Amino acid sequence: MTTVEHNTKWGAPAGRVVADKDYYAILAIDPEAGHEVIQMAYWRLATEYGTNVRLHPEVASKLRELNEAYAVLVNPQLRARYDEIRRGGGR
């Protein structure tokens, strides 16, 4: 299992992000998508999942996965590292 380290917006370690997950599929976007497309996809899905959390508690895990994908793909350095690992070039 390969991981990408990342920090929260306050600089505290947020744990490890598993690069074996397909963050592009989670957000339902193309790997060549630009920053704006990533943001729009995230907000669309976050709104959809967020409104269903109270009715369906199992949706919370999907929302966490969505947040993880967004945190990596919206950050240019993390995204570059993630893409490198996906192509098999990182370790």
mmCIF file as gemmi writes it, N, C-alpha and C atoms, coordinates in Angstrom:
data_model
loop_
_atom_site.group_PDB
_atom_site.id
_atom_site.type_symbol
_atom_site.label_atom_id
_atom_site.label_alt_id
_atom_site.label_comp_id
_atom_site.label_asym_id
_atom_site.label_entity_id
_atom_site.label_seq_id
_atom_site.pdbx_PDB_ins_code
_atom_site.Cartn_x
_atom_site.Cartn_y
_atom_site.Cartn_z
_atom_site.occupancy
_atom_site.B_iso_or_equiv
_atom_site.pdbx_formal_charge
_atom_site.auth_seq_id
_atom_site.auth_asym_id
_atom_site.pdbx_PDB_model_num
ATOM 1 N N . MET Axp A 1 ? 0.845 -1.171 0 1 0 ? 1 A 1
ATOM 2 C CA . MET Axp A 1 ? 0 0 0 1 0 ? 1 A 1
ATOM 3 C C . MET Axp A 1 ? 0.892 1.237 0 1 0 ? 1 A 1
ATOM 4 N N . THR Axp A 2 ? 0.676 2.124 -0.928 1 0 ? 2 A 1
ATOM 5 C CA . THR Axp A 2 ? 1.452 3.344 -1.043 1 0 ? 2 A 1
ATOM 6 C C . THR Axp A 2 ? 0.648 4.496 -0.479 1 0 ? 2 A 1
ATOM 7 N N . THR Axp A 3 ? 1.328 5.414 0.193 1 0 ? 3 A 1
ATOM 8 C CA . THR Axp A 3 ? 0.624 6.526 0.809 1 0 ? 3 A 1
ATOM 9 C C . THR Axp A 3 ? 1.252 7.852 0.428 1 0 ? 3 A 1
ATOM 10 N N . VAL Axp A 4 ? 0.455 8.891 0.532 1 0 ? 4 A 1
ATOM 11 C CA . VAL Axp A 4 ? 0.902 10.265 0.328 1 0 ? 4 A 1
ATOM 12 C C . VAL Axp A 4 ? 0.623 11 1.625 1 0 ? 4 A 1
ATOM 13 N N . GLU Axp A 5 ? 1.651 11.604 2.213 1 0 ? 5 A 1
ATOM 14 C CA . GLU Axp A 5 ? 1.475 12.358 3.456 1 0 ? 5 A 1
ATOM 15 C C . GLU Axp A 5 ? 0.837 13.707 3.136 1 0 ? 5 A 1
ATOM 16 N N . HIS Axp A 6 ? -0.017 14.182 3.994 1 0 ? 6 A 1
ATOM 17 C CA . HIS Axp A 6 ? -0.556 15.53 3.843 1 0 ? 6 A 1
ATOM 18 C C . HIS Axp A 6 ? -0.909 16.1 5.204 1 0 ? 6 A 1
ATOM 19 N N . ASN Axp A 7 ? -0.988 17.412 5.26 1 0 ? 7 A 1
ATOM 20 C CA . ASN Axp A 7 ? -1.32 18.122 6.494 1 0 ? 7 A 1
ATOM 21 C C . ASN Axp A 7 ? -2.669 18.796 6.342 1 0 ? 7 A 1
ATOM 22 N N . THR Axp A 8 ? -3.282 19.078 7.478 1 0 ? 8 A 1
ATOM 23 C CA . THR Axp A 8 ? -4.517 19.845 7.452 1 0 ? 8 A 1
ATOM 24 C C . THR Axp A 8 ? -4.183 21.284 7.097 1 0 ? 8 A 1
ATOM 25 N N . LYS Axp A 9 ? -5.191 22.114 6.885 1 0 ? 9 A 1
ATOM 26 C CA . LYS Axp A 9 ? -4.938 23.502 6.52 1 0 ? 9 A 1
ATOM 27 C C . LYS Axp A 9 ? -4.264 24.28 7.648 1 0 ? 9 A 1
ATOM 28 N N . TRP Axp A 10 ? -4.275 23.732 8.856 1 0 ? 10 A 1
ATOM 29 C CA . TRP Axp A 10 ? -3.614 24.386 9.981 1 0 ? 10 A 1
ATOM 30 C C . TRP Axp A 10 ? -2.197 23.868 10.179 1 0 ? 10 A 1
ATOM 31 N N . GLY Axp A 11 ? -1.749 22.949 9.328 1 0 ? 11 A 1
ATOM 32 C CA . GLY Axp A 11 ? -0.385 22.459 9.394 1 0 ? 11 A 1
ATOM 33 C C . GLY Axp A 11 ? -0.204 21.213 10.235 1 0 ? 11 A 1
ATOM 34 N N . ALA Axp A 12 ? -1.239 20.766 10.905 1 0 ? 12 A 1
ATOM 35 C CA . ALA Axp A 12 ? -1.129 19.554 11.716 1 0 ? 12 A 1
ATOM 36 C C . ALA Axp A 12 ? -1.237 18.326 10.823 1 0 ? 12 A 1
ATOM 37 N N . PRO Axp A 13 ? -0.501 17.277 11.149 1 0 ? 13 A 1
ATOM 38 C CA . PRO Axp A 13 ? -0.591 16.072 10.331 1 0 ? 13 A 1
ATOM 39 C C . PRO Axp A 13 ? -2.012 15.53 10.307 1 0 ? 13 A 1
ATOM 40 N N . ALA Axp A 14 ? -2.482 15.194 9.12 1 0 ? 14 A 1
ATOM 41 C CA . ALA Axp A 14 ? -3.84 14.671 8.973 1 0 ? 14 A 1
ATOM 42 C C . ALA Axp A 14 ? -3.814 13.178 8.703 1 0 ? 14 A 1
ATOM 43 N N . GLY Axp A 15 ? -2.656 12.576 8.788 1 0 ? 15 A 1
ATOM 44 C CA . GLY Axp A 15 ? -2.57 11.15 8.543 1 0 ? 15 A 1
ATOM 45 C C . GLY Axp A 15 ? -2.034 10.851 7.162 1 0 ? 15 A 1
ATOM 46 N N . ARG Axp A 16 ? -2.284 9.658 6.733 1 0 ? 16 A 1
ATOM 47 C CA . ARG Axp A 16 ? -1.788 9.227 5.438 1 0 ? 16 A 1
ATOM 48 C C . ARG Axp A 16 ? -2.955 9.022 4.492 1 0 ? 16 A 1
ATOM 49 N N . VAL Axp A 17 ? -2.728 9.372 3.249 1 0 ? 17 A 1
ATOM 50 C CA . VAL Axp A 17 ? -3.743 9.204 2.222 1 0 ? 17 A 1
ATOM 51 C C . VAL Axp A 17 ? -3.349 8.007 1.391 1 0 ? 17 A 1
ATOM 52 N N . VAL Axp A 18 ? -4.226 7.055 1.271 1 0 ? 18 A 1
ATOM 53 C CA . VAL Axp A 18 ? -3.933 5.84 0.52 1 0 ? 18 A 1
ATOM 54 C C . VAL Axp A 18 ? -4.006 6.126 -0.96 1 0 ? 18 A 1
ATOM 55 N N . ALA Axp A 19 ? -2.887 5.947 -1.648 1 0 ? 19 A 1
ATOM 56 C CA . ALA Axp A 19 ? -2.829 6.234 -3.077 1 0 ? 19 A 1
ATOM 57 C C . ALA Axp A 19 ? -3.377 5.077 -3.905 1 0 ? 19 A 1
ATOM 58 N N . ASP Axp A 20 ? -3.732 3.97 -3.262 1 0 ? 20 A 1
ATOM 59 C CA . ASP Axp A 20 ? -4.322 2.853 -3.983 1 0 ? 20 A 1
ATOM 60 C C . ASP Axp A 20 ? -5.79 3.12 -4.311 1 0 ? 20 A 1
ATOM 61 N N . LYS Axp A 21 ? -6.357 4.147 -3.697 1 0 ? 21 A 1
ATOM 62 C CA . LYS Axp A 21 ? -7.733 4.532 -4.011 1 0 ? 21 A 1
ATOM 63 C C . LYS Axp A 21 ? -7.728 5.369 -5.281 1 0 ? 21 A 1
ATOM 64 N N . ASP Axp A 22 ? -8.796 5.281 -6.039 1 0 ? 22 A 1
ATOM 65 C CA . ASP Axp A 22 ? -8.906 6.083 -7.25 1 0 ? 22 A 1
ATOM 66 C C . ASP Axp A 22 ? -9.709 7.339 -6.923 1 0 ? 22 A 1
ATOM 67 N N . TYR Axp A 23 ? -8.989 8.386 -6.547 1 0 ? 23 A 1
ATOM 68 C CA . TYR Axp A 23 ? -9.641 9.627 -6.163 1 0 ? 23 A 1
ATOM 69 C C . TYR Axp A 23 ? -10.398 10.26 -7.322 1 0 ? 23 A 1
ATOM 70 N N . TYR Axp A 24 ? -9.935 10.042 -8.535 1 0 ? 24 A 1
ATOM 71 C CA . TYR Axp A 24 ? -10.646 10.589 -9.691 1 0 ? 24 A 1
ATOM 72 C C . TYR Axp A 24 ? -12.011 9.918 -9.845 1 0 ? 24 A 1
ATOM 73 N N . ALA Axp A 25 ? -12.065 8.624 -9.624 1 0 ? 25 A 1
ATOM 74 C CA . ALA Axp A 25 ? -13.341 7.904 -9.702 1 0 ? 25 A 1
ATOM 75 C C . ALA Axp A 25 ? -14.273 8.329 -8.571 1 0 ? 25 A 1
ATOM 76 N N . ILE Axp A 26 ? -13.714 8.55 -7.387 1 0 ? 26 A 1
ATOM 77 C CA . ILE Axp A 26 ? -14.527 8.972 -6.247 1 0 ? 26 A 1
ATOM 78 C C . ILE Axp A 26 ? -15.228 10.29 -6.558 1 0 ? 26 A 1
ATOM 79 N N . LEU Axp A 27 ? -14.511 11.207 -7.202 1 0 ? 27 A 1
ATOM 80 C CA . LEU Axp A 27 ? -15.096 12.498 -7.565 1 0 ? 27 A 1
ATOM 81 C C . LEU Axp A 27 ? -15.797 12.459 -8.922 1 0 ? 27 A 1
ATOM 82 N N . ALA Axp A 28 ? -15.706 11.33 -9.614 1 0 ? 28 A 1
ATOM 83 C CA . ALA Axp A 28 ? -16.331 11.15 -10.937 1 0 ? 28 A 1
ATOM 84 C C . ALA Axp A 28 ? -15.824 12.198 -11.937 1 0 ? 28 A 1
ATOM 85 N N . ILE Axp A 29 ? -14.491 12.335 -11.982 1 0 ? 29 A 1
ATOM 86 C CA . ILE Axp A 29 ? -13.876 13.281 -12.908 1 0 ? 29 A 1
ATOM 87 C C . ILE Axp A 29 ? -12.76 12.597 -13.69 1 0 ? 29 A 1
ATOM 88 N N . ASP Axp A 30 ? -12.352 13.242 -14.758 1 0 ? 30 A 1
ATOM 89 C CA . ASP Axp A 30 ? -11.252 12.77 -15.583 1 0 ? 30 A 1
ATOM 90 C C . ASP Axp A 30 ? -9.925 13.131 -14.909 1 0 ? 30 A 1
ATOM 91 N N . PRO Axp A 31 ? -8.904 12.272 -15.004 1 0 ? 31 A 1
ATOM 92 C CA . PRO Axp A 31 ? -7.601 12.601 -14.413 1 0 ? 31 A 1
ATOM 93 C C . PRO Axp A 31 ? -6.974 13.882 -14.966 1 0 ? 31 A 1
ATOM 94 N N . GLU Axp A 32 ? -7.423 14.339 -16.11 1 0 ? 32 A 1
ATOM 95 C CA . GLU Axp A 32 ? -6.893 15.579 -16.691 1 0 ? 32 A 1
ATOM 96 C C . GLU Axp A 32 ? -7.709 16.801 -16.274 1 0 ? 32 A 1
ATOM 97 N N . ALA Axp A 33 ? -8.686 16.626 -15.403 1 0 ? 33 A 1
ATOM 98 C CA . ALA Axp A 33 ? -9.573 17.718 -14.996 1 0 ? 33 A 1
ATOM 99 C C . ALA Axp A 33 ? -8.796 18.845 -14.324 1 0 ? 33 A 1
ATOM 100 N N . GLY Axp A 34 ? -9.243 20.061 -14.575 1 0 ? 34 A 1
ATOM 101 C CA . GLY Axp A 34 ? -8.638 21.239 -13.97 1 0 ? 34 A 1
ATOM 102 C C . GLY Axp A 34 ? -9.164 21.488 -12.568 1 0 ? 34 A 1
ATOM 103 N N . HIS Axp A 35 ? -8.559 22.459 -11.922 1 0 ? 35 A 1
ATOM 104 C CA . HIS Axp A 35 ? -8.895 22.806 -10.541 1 0 ? 35 A 1
ATOM 105 C C . HIS Axp A 35 ? -10.378 23.135 -10.37 1 0 ? 35 A 1
ATOM 106 N N . GLU Axp A 36 ? -10.924 23.911 -11.3 1 0 ? 36 A 1
ATOM 107 C CA . GLU Axp A 36 ? -12.337 24.305 -11.197 1 0 ? 36 A 1
ATOM 108 C C . GLU Axp A 36 ? -13.268 23.103 -11.308 1 0 ? 36 A 1
ATOM 109 N N . VAL Axp A 37 ? -12.93 22.163 -12.172 1 0 ? 37 A 1
ATOM 110 C CA . VAL Axp A 37 ? -13.748 20.956 -12.337 1 0 ? 37 A 1
ATOM 111 C C . VAL Axp A 37 ? -13.721 20.13 -11.053 1 0 ? 37 A 1
ATOM 112 N N . ILE Axp A 38 ? -12.555 20.026 -10.44 1 0 ? 38 A 1
ATOM 113 C CA . ILE Axp A 38 ? -12.422 19.288 -9.182 1 0 ? 38 A 1
ATOM 114 C C . ILE Axp A 38 ? -13.299 19.934 -8.111 1 0 ? 38 A 1
ATOM 115 N N . GLN Axp A 39 ? -13.235 21.255 -8.006 1 0 ? 39 A 1
ATOM 116 C CA . GLN Axp A 39 ? -14.045 21.956 -7.006 1 0 ? 39 A 1
ATOM 117 C C . GLN Axp A 39 ? -15.539 21.767 -7.247 1 0 ? 39 A 1
ATOM 118 N N . MET Axp A 40 ? -15.958 21.899 -8.492 1 0 ? 40 A 1
ATOM 119 C CA . MET Axp A 40 ? -17.385 21.751 -8.811 1 0 ? 40 A 1
ATOM 120 C C . MET Axp A 40 ? -17.87 20.327 -8.51 1 0 ? 40 A 1
ATOM 121 N N . ALA Axp A 41 ? -17.076 19.334 -8.889 1 0 ? 41 A 1
ATOM 122 C CA . ALA Axp A 41 ? -17.453 17.939 -8.635 1 0 ? 41 A 1
ATOM 123 C C . ALA Axp A 41 ? -17.546 17.681 -7.133 1 0 ? 41 A 1
ATOM 124 N N . TYR Axp A 42 ? -16.572 18.191 -6.399 1 0 ? 42 A 1
ATOM 125 C CA . TYR Axp A 42 ? -16.578 18.006 -4.946 1 0 ? 42 A 1
ATOM 126 C C . TYR Axp A 42 ? -17.825 18.624 -4.317 1 0 ? 42 A 1
ATOM 127 N N . TRP Axp A 43 ? -18.102 19.878 -4.648 1 0 ? 43 A 1
ATOM 128 C CA . TRP Axp A 43 ? -19.243 20.548 -4.028 1 0 ? 43 A 1
ATOM 129 C C . TRP Axp A 43 ? -20.57 19.912 -4.412 1 0 ? 43 A 1
ATOM 130 N N . ARG Axp A 44 ? -20.667 19.439 -5.652 1 0 ? 44 A 1
ATOM 131 C CA . ARG Axp A 44 ? -21.888 18.754 -6.077 1 0 ? 44 A 1
ATOM 132 C C . ARG Axp A 44 ? -22.102 17.49 -5.248 1 0 ? 44 A 1
ATOM 133 N N . LEU Axp A 45 ? -21.048 16.678 -5.125 1 0 ? 45 A 1
ATOM 134 C CA . LEU Axp A 45 ? -21.168 15.424 -4.387 1 0 ? 45 A 1
ATOM 135 C C . LEU Axp A 45 ? -21.285 15.656 -2.878 1 0 ? 45 A 1
ATOM 136 N N . ALA Axp A 46 ? -20.545 16.625 -2.353 1 0 ? 46 A 1
ATOM 137 C CA . ALA Axp A 46 ? -20.612 16.911 -0.917 1 0 ? 46 A 1
ATOM 138 C C . ALA Axp A 46 ? -22.014 17.369 -0.527 1 0 ? 46 A 1
ATOM 139 N N . THR Axp A 47 ? -22.632 18.159 -1.382 1 0 ? 47 A 1
ATOM 140 C CA . THR Axp A 47 ? -24.003 18.608 -1.122 1 0 ? 47 A 1
ATOM 141 C C . THR Axp A 47 ? -24.963 17.423 -1.155 1 0 ? 47 A 1
ATOM 142 N N . GLU Axp A 48 ? -24.778 16.566 -2.144 1 0 ? 48 A 1
ATOM 143 C CA . GLU Axp A 48 ? -25.648 15.385 -2.275 1 0 ? 48 A 1
ATOM 144 C C . GLU Axp A 48 ? -25.49 14.458 -1.071 1 0 ? 48 A 1
ATOM 145 N N . TYR Axp A 49 ? -24.249 14.135 -0.721 1 0 ? 49 A 1
ATOM 146 C CA . TYR Axp A 49 ? -24.015 13.241 0.424 1 0 ? 49 A 1
ATOM 147 C C . TYR Axp A 49 ? -24.38 13.912 1.736 1 0 ? 49 A 1
ATOM 148 N N . GLY Axp A 50 ? -24.037 15.19 1.864 1 0 ? 50 A 1
ATOM 149 C CA . GLY Axp A 50 ? -24.285 15.903 3.116 1 0 ? 50 A 1
ATOM 150 C C . GLY Axp A 50 ? -25.743 15.957 3.499 1 0 ? 50 A 1
ATOM 151 N N . THR Axp A 51 ? -26.621 16.073 2.513 1 0 ? 51 A 1
ATOM 152 C CA . THR Axp A 51 ? -28.05 16.124 2.826 1 0 ? 51 A 1
ATOM 153 C C . THR Axp A 51 ? -28.602 14.764 3.215 1 0 ? 51 A 1
ATOM 154 N N . ASN Axp A 52 ? -27.872 13.696 2.907 1 0 ? 52 A 1
ATOM 155 C CA . ASN Axp A 52 ? -28.354 12.348 3.206 1 0 ? 52 A 1
ATOM 156 C C . ASN Axp A 52 ? -27.743 11.735 4.46 1 0 ? 52 A 1
ATOM 157 N N . VAL Axp A 53 ? -26.789 12.41 5.093 1 0 ? 53 A 1
ATOM 158 C CA . VAL Axp A 53 ? -26.105 11.841 6.257 1 0 ? 53 A 1
ATOM 159 C C . VAL Axp A 53 ? -27.061 11.576 7.407 1 0 ? 53 A 1
ATOM 160 N N . ARG Axp A 54 ? -27.968 12.507 7.655 1 0 ? 54 A 1
ATOM 161 C CA . ARG Axp A 54 ? -28.907 12.305 8.76 1 0 ? 54 A 1
ATOM 162 C C . ARG Axp A 54 ? -29.866 11.149 8.498 1 0 ? 54 A 1
ATOM 163 N N . LEU Axp A 55 ? -30.275 10.99 7.252 1 0 ? 55 A 1
ATOM 164 C CA . LEU Axp A 55 ? -31.217 9.923 6.915 1 0 ? 55 A 1
ATOM 165 C C . LEU Axp A 55 ? -30.531 8.569 6.801 1 0 ? 55 A 1
ATOM 166 N N . HIS Axp A 56 ? -29.279 8.581 6.338 1 0 ? 56 A 1
ATOM 167 C CA . HIS Axp A 56 ? -28.543 7.342 6.106 1 0 ? 56 A 1
ATOM 168 C C . HIS Axp A 56 ? -27.133 7.479 6.681 1 0 ? 56 A 1
ATOM 169 N N . PRO Axp A 57 ? -26.922 7.072 7.93 1 0 ? 57 A 1
ATOM 170 C CA . PRO Axp A 57 ? -25.619 7.241 8.578 1 0 ? 57 A 1
ATOM 171 C C . PRO Axp A 57 ? -24.452 6.596 7.819 1 0 ? 57 A 1
ATOM 172 N N . GLU Axp A 58 ? -24.699 5.563 7.031 1 0 ? 58 A 1
ATOM 173 C CA . GLU Axp A 58 ? -23.621 4.916 6.279 1 0 ? 58 A 1
ATOM 174 C C . GLU Axp A 58 ? -23.036 5.83 5.202 1 0 ? 58 A 1
ATOM 175 N N . VAL Axp A 59 ? -23.757 6.883 4.863 1 0 ? 59 A 1
ATOM 176 C CA . VAL Axp A 59 ? -23.279 7.844 3.87 1 0 ? 59 A 1
ATOM 177 C C . VAL Axp A 59 ? -22.085 8.627 4.427 1 0 ? 59 A 1
ATOM 178 N N . ALA Axp A 60 ? -21.938 8.685 5.728 1 0 ? 60 A 1
ATOM 179 C CA . ALA Axp A 60 ? -20.831 9.422 6.342 1 0 ? 60 A 1
ATOM 180 C C . ALA Axp A 60 ? -19.48 8.89 5.869 1 0 ? 60 A 1
ATOM 181 N N . SER Axp A 61 ? -19.357 7.592 5.672 1 0 ? 61 A 1
ATOM 182 C CA . SER Axp A 61 ? -18.081 7.043 5.198 1 0 ? 61 A 1
ATOM 183 C C . SER Axp A 61 ? -17.803 7.489 3.766 1 0 ? 61 A 1
ATOM 184 N N . LYS Axp A 62 ? -18.829 7.6 2.945 1 0 ? 62 A 1
ATOM 185 C CA . LYS Axp A 62 ? -18.656 8.104 1.577 1 0 ? 62 A 1
ATOM 186 C C . LYS Axp A 62 ? -18.225 9.564 1.603 1 0 ? 62 A 1
ATOM 187 N N . LEU Axp A 63 ? -18.781 10.328 2.524 1 0 ? 63 A 1
ATOM 188 C CA . LEU Axp A 63 ? -18.423 11.735 2.647 1 0 ? 63 A 1
ATOM 189 C C . LEU Axp A 63 ? -16.967 11.881 3.094 1 0 ? 63 A 1
ATOM 190 N N . ARG Axp A 64 ? -16.52 11.033 4.025 1 0 ? 64 A 1
ATOM 191 C CA . ARG Axp A 64 ? -15.116 11.059 4.447 1 0 ? 64 A 1
ATOM 192 C C . ARG Axp A 64 ? -14.192 10.724 3.276 1 0 ? 64 A 1
ATOM 193 N N . GLU Axp A 65 ? -14.573 9.73 2.48 1 0 ? 65 A 1
ATOM 194 C CA . GLU Axp A 65 ? -13.788 9.343 1.309 1 0 ? 65 A 1
ATOM 195 C C . GLU Axp A 65 ? -13.742 10.488 0.286 1 0 ? 65 A 1
ATOM 196 N N . LEU Axp A 66 ? -14.856 11.143 0.105 1 0 ? 66 A 1
ATOM 197 C CA . LEU Axp A 66 ? -14.938 12.288 -0.799 1 0 ? 66 A 1
ATOM 198 C C . LEU Axp A 66 ? -14.024 13.418 -0.32 1 0 ? 66 A 1
ATOM 199 N N . ASN Axp A 67 ? -14.036 13.703 0.979 1 0 ? 67 A 1
ATOM 200 C CA . ASN Axp A 67 ? -13.176 14.736 1.545 1 0 ? 67 A 1
ATOM 201 C C . ASN Axp A 67 ? -11.696 14.397 1.369 1 0 ? 67 A 1
ATOM 202 N N . GLU Axp A 68 ? -11.359 13.129 1.546 1 0 ? 68 A 1
ATOM 203 C CA . GLU Axp A 68 ? -9.983 12.675 1.37 1 0 ? 68 A 1
ATOM 204 C C . GLU Axp A 68 ? -9.53 12.881 -0.075 1 0 ? 68 A 1
ATOM 205 N N . ALA Axp A 69 ? -10.379 12.495 -1.019 1 0 ? 69 A 1
ATOM 206 C CA . ALA Axp A 69 ? -10.054 12.652 -2.437 1 0 ? 69 A 1
ATOM 207 C C . ALA Axp A 69 ? -9.867 14.122 -2.781 1 0 ? 69 A 1
ATOM 208 N N . TYR Axp A 70 ? -10.757 14.954 -2.303 1 0 ? 70 A 1
ATOM 209 C CA . TYR Axp A 70 ? -10.681 16.386 -2.583 1 0 ? 70 A 1
ATOM 210 C C . TYR Axp A 70 ? -9.405 16.994 -2.004 1 0 ? 70 A 1
ATOM 211 N N . ALA Axp A 71 ? -9.068 16.634 -0.768 1 0 ? 71 A 1
ATOM 212 C CA . ALA Axp A 71 ? -7.884 17.19 -0.111 1 0 ? 71 A 1
ATOM 213 C C . ALA Axp A 71 ? -6.614 16.916 -0.911 1 0 ? 71 A 1
ATOM 214 N N . VAL Axp A 72 ? -6.536 15.764 -1.538 1 0 ? 72 A 1
ATOM 215 C CA . VAL Axp A 72 ? -5.359 15.421 -2.33 1 0 ? 72 A 1
ATOM 216 C C . VAL Axp A 72 ? -5.404 16.089 -3.699 1 0 ? 72 A 1
ATOM 217 N N . LEU Axp A 73 ? -6.526 16.001 -4.386 1 0 ? 73 A 1
ATOM 218 C CA . LEU Axp A 73 ? -6.59 16.484 -5.763 1 0 ? 73 A 1
ATOM 219 C C . LEU Axp A 73 ? -6.597 18.007 -5.886 1 0 ? 73 A 1
ATOM 220 N N . VAL Axp A 74 ? -7.041 18.707 -4.864 1 0 ? 74 A 1
ATOM 221 C CA . VAL Axp A 74 ? -7.086 20.163 -4.944 1 0 ? 74 A 1
ATOM 222 C C . VAL Axp A 74 ? -5.721 20.781 -4.626 1 0 ? 74 A 1
ATOM 223 N N . ASN Axp A 75 ? -4.845 20.037 -3.987 1 0 ? 75 A 1
ATOM 224 C CA . ASN Axp A 75 ? -3.511 20.512 -3.639 1 0 ? 75 A 1
ATOM 225 C C . ASN Axp A 75 ? -2.539 20.122 -4.761 1 0 ? 75 A 1
ATOM 226 N N . PRO Axp A 76 ? -1.961 21.082 -5.474 1 0 ? 76 A 1
ATOM 227 C CA . PRO Axp A 76 ? -1.112 20.763 -6.634 1 0 ? 76 A 1
ATOM 228 C C . PRO Axp A 76 ? 0.059 19.825 -6.324 1 0 ? 76 A 1
ATOM 229 N N . GLN Axp A 77 ? 0.715 20.011 -5.172 1 0 ? 77 A 1
ATOM 230 C CA . GLN Axp A 77 ? 1.84 19.138 -4.838 1 0 ? 77 A 1
ATOM 231 C C . GLN Axp A 77 ? 1.384 17.719 -4.507 1 0 ? 77 A 1
ATOM 232 N N . LEU Axp A 78 ? 0.319 17.6 -3.718 1 0 ? 78 A 1
ATOM 233 C CA . LEU Axp A 78 ? -0.196 16.269 -3.384 1 0 ? 78 A 1
ATOM 234 C C . LEU Axp A 78 ? -0.727 15.569 -4.627 1 0 ? 78 A 1
ATOM 235 N N . ARG Axp A 79 ? -1.392 16.323 -5.483 1 0 ? 79 A 1
ATOM 236 C CA . ARG Axp A 79 ? -1.933 15.735 -6.706 1 0 ? 79 A 1
ATOM 237 C C . ARG Axp A 79 ? -0.812 15.217 -7.603 1 0 ? 79 A 1
ATOM 238 N N . ALA Axp A 80 ? 0.253 16 -7.741 1 0 ? 80 A 1
ATOM 239 C CA . ALA Axp A 80 ? 1.388 15.565 -8.563 1 0 ? 80 A 1
ATOM 240 C C . ALA Axp A 80 ? 2.008 14.297 -8 1 0 ? 80 A 1
ATOM 241 N N . ARG Axp A 81 ? 2.173 14.248 -6.685 1 0 ? 81 A 1
ATOM 242 C CA . ARG Axp A 81 ? 2.731 13.047 -6.039 1 0 ? 81 A 1
ATOM 243 C C . ARG Axp A 81 ? 1.785 11.861 -6.2 1 0 ? 81 A 1
ATOM 244 N N . TYR Axp A 82 ? 0.497 12.094 -6.004 1 0 ? 82 A 1
ATOM 245 C CA . TYR Axp A 82 ? -0.508 11.043 -6.163 1 0 ? 82 A 1
ATOM 246 C C . TYR Axp A 82 ? -0.493 10.498 -7.588 1 0 ? 82 A 1
ATOM 247 N N . ASP Axp A 83 ? -0.444 11.394 -8.583 1 0 ? 83 A 1
ATOM 248 C CA . ASP Axp A 83 ? -0.42 10.971 -9.982 1 0 ? 83 A 1
ATOM 249 C C . ASP Axp A 83 ? 0.846 10.166 -10.291 1 0 ? 83 A 1
ATOM 250 N N . GLU Axp A 84 ? 1.964 10.578 -9.707 1 0 ? 84 A 1
ATOM 251 C CA . GLU Axp A 84 ? 3.221 9.856 -9.902 1 0 ? 84 A 1
ATOM 252 C C . GLU Axp A 84 ? 3.111 8.43 -9.349 1 0 ? 84 A 1
ATOM 253 N N . ILE Axp A 85 ? 2.527 8.313 -8.173 1 0 ? 85 A 1
ATOM 254 C CA . ILE Axp A 85 ? 2.349 6.999 -7.562 1 0 ? 85 A 1
ATOM 255 C C . ILE Axp A 85 ? 1.393 6.145 -8.385 1 0 ? 85 A 1
ATOM 256 N N . ARG Axp A 86 ? 0.313 6.76 -8.885 1 0 ? 86 A 1
ATOM 257 C CA . ARG Axp A 86 ? -0.66 6.021 -9.714 1 0 ? 86 A 1
ATOM 258 C C . ARG Axp A 86 ? -0.009 5.46 -10.963 1 0 ? 86 A 1
ATOM 259 N N . ARG Axp A 87 ? 0.929 6.227 -11.53 1 0 ? 87 A 1
ATOM 260 C CA . ARG Axp A 87 ? 1.631 5.769 -12.745 1 0 ? 87 A 1
ATOM 261 C C . ARG Axp A 87 ? 2.7 4.735 -12.416 1 0 ? 87 A 1
ATOM 262 N N . GLY Axp A 88 ? 2.924 4.491 -11.129 1 0 ? 88 A 1
ATOM 263 C CA . GLY Axp A 88 ? 3.908 3.503 -10.73 1 0 ? 88 A 1
ATOM 264 C C . GLY Axp A 88 ? 5.295 4.066 -10.555 1 0 ? 88 A 1
ATOM 265 N N . GLY Axp A 89 ? 5.422 5.375 -10.543 1 0 ? 89 A 1
ATOM 266 C CA . GLY Axp A 89 ? 6.736 5.986 -10.433 1 0 ? 89 A 1
ATOM 267 C C . GLY Axp A 89 ? 7.141 6.381 -9.034 1 0 ? 89 A 1
ATOM 268 N N . GLY Axp A 90 ? 6.233 6.275 -8.093 1 0 ? 90 A 1
ATOM 269 C CA . GLY Axp A 90 ? 6.56 6.718 -6.735 1 0 ? 90 A 1
ATOM 270 C C . GLY Axp A 90 ? 6.623 5.571 -5.755 1 0 ? 90 A 1
ATOM 271 N N . ARG Axp A 91 ? 7.376 5.782 -4.727 1 0 ? 91 A 1
ATOM 272 C CA . ARG Axp A 91 ? 7.462 4.801 -3.652 1 0 ? 91 A 1
ATOM 273 C C . ARG Axp A 91 ? 7.883 5.479 -2.4 1 0 ? 91 A 1
